[in-house]
């Protein structure tokens, strides 16, 4: 019974969204930390591939919107990475809020309260 409750609906999608946002945030933070590392290449999880996250594990690769290659071989653009971090944080916050709302409704249903 509990398996049907948690395996269907929006809960798995929200879990995948949180997993995606967390993994992407780590990669973006790594990119920012390596802004001055010679030879470092920007890594990212592409947002268009998010639908694939629901079906398979997360894999990172070269960022599609990486900055220009600097003389030291580094292509991290700090402004681009900070922008991605802000957008990704918003995605994570939205998913966490939706998940919290789902669990609040579940608590209400278990307690027998009518949701108006």
C-alpha positions as CSV (number, residue, x, y, z in Angstrom):
1,X,0.0,0.0,0.0
2,X,2.7,2.5,0.9
3,X,4.7,1.5,-2.2
4,X,1.7,2.5,-4.4
5,X,1.4,5.8,-2.4
6,X,5.0,6.9,-2.8
7,X,5.8,5.3,-6.2
8,X,3.1,7.1,-8.2
9,X,2.0,10.7,-8.7
10,X,4.4,13.6,-8.4
11,X,6.7,12.3,-5.6
12,X,9.1,10.4,-7.9
13,X,9.3,13.4,-10.3
14,X,10.0,15.8,-7.4
15,X,12.6,13.4,-6.0
16,X,14.3,13.3,-9.4
17,X,14.1,17.1,-9.7
18,X,15.8,17.5,-6.3
19,X,18.5,14.9,-7.2
20,X,19.2,16.7,-10.5
21,X,19.4,20.1,-8.8
22,X,21.7,18.8,-6.1
23,X,24.1,17.1,-8.5
24,X,24.1,20.2,-10.8
25,X,24.8,22.5,-7.9
26,X,27.8,20.5,-6.9
27,X,29.2,20.7,-10.5
28,X,28.6,24.4,-10.7
29,X,30.3,24.9,-7.4
30,X,33.3,22.8,-8.6
31,X,33.4,25.0,-11.8
32,X,33.5,28.2,-9.7
33,X,36.1,26.7,-7.4
34,X,38.3,26.0,-10.5
35,X,37.9,29.4,-12.1
36,X,41.7,29.9,-12.1
37,X,42.8,26.3,-12.5
38,X,44.9,25.9,-15.6
39,X,43.4,23.4,-18.1
40,X,40.1,23.0,-16.2
41,X,37.0,22.6,-18.4
42,X,33.5,23.5,-17.3
43,X,31.3,20.6,-16.5
44,X,27.5,20.6,-16.3
45,X,24.3,18.6,-16.3
46,X,22.2,19.9,-19.2
47,X,18.7,21.0,-18.3
48,X,17.2,19.7,-21.6
49,X,18.4,16.2,-20.5
50,X,16.3,16.5,-17.3
51,X,13.6,14.2,-18.7
52,X,16.3,11.5,-19.1
53,X,17.2,11.9,-15.4
54,X,13.8,10.2,-14.6
55,X,15.0,7.1,-16.4
56,X,18.7,6.9,-15.7
57,X,21.5,7.9,-13.4
58,X,23.0,11.4,-13.7
59,X,26.1,11.8,-15.9
60,X,28.0,15.0,-16.2
61,X,29.7,16.2,-19.4
62,X,31.2,19.3,-21.0
63,X,28.9,22.3,-20.5
64,X,27.2,23.5,-23.7
65,X,27.4,27.1,-22.6
66,X,31.1,27.1,-21.4
67,X,33.1,30.3,-21.7
68,X,35.8,31.0,-24.2
69,X,39.0,29.1,-23.8
70,X,41.6,31.1,-21.9
71,X,45.4,30.9,-22.6
72,X,45.8,28.6,-19.7
73,X,43.3,26.1,-21.1
74,X,40.5,27.1,-18.6
75,X,37.0,27.9,-20.0
76,X,35.1,28.8,-16.8
77,X,33.2,32.1,-17.0
78,X,32.4,33.1,-13.5
79,X,29.4,35.2,-14.5
80,X,27.8,32.3,-16.4
81,X,28.5,29.9,-13.5
82,X,27.0,32.3,-10.9
83,X,23.9,32.8,-13.1
84,X,23.5,29.0,-13.5
85,X,23.9,28.6,-9.7
86,X,21.0,31.1,-9.1
87,X,18.7,29.4,-11.6
88,X,19.5,26.0,-10.2
89,X,18.9,27.1,-6.6
90,X,15.5,28.3,-7.7
91,X,14.8,24.9,-9.2
92,X,15.8,23.2,-6.1
93,X,13.8,25.5,-3.8
94,X,10.7,25.0,-6.0
95,X,11.0,21.2,-5.9
96,X,11.6,21.2,-2.2
97,X,8.5,23.4,-1.6
98,X,6.3,21.2,-3.8
99,X,7.6,18.1,-2.0
100,X,6.9,19.7,1.4
101,X,3.4,20.6,0.2
102,X,2.8,17.0,-0.9
103,X,3.8,15.6,2.5
104,X,1.7,18.2,4.3
105,X,-1.4,17.1,2.3
106,X,-0.5,13.5,3.1
107,X,-0.3,14.3,6.8
108,X,-3.7,16.0,6.6
109,X,-5.2,12.9,4.9
110,X,-3.7,10.5,7.5
111,X,-4.9,12.7,10.3
112,X,-8.4,12.7,8.8
113,X,-8.6,16.5,8.4
114,X,-10.5,17.9,5.5
115,X,-8.4,20.1,3.2
116,X,-10.3,23.1,2.0
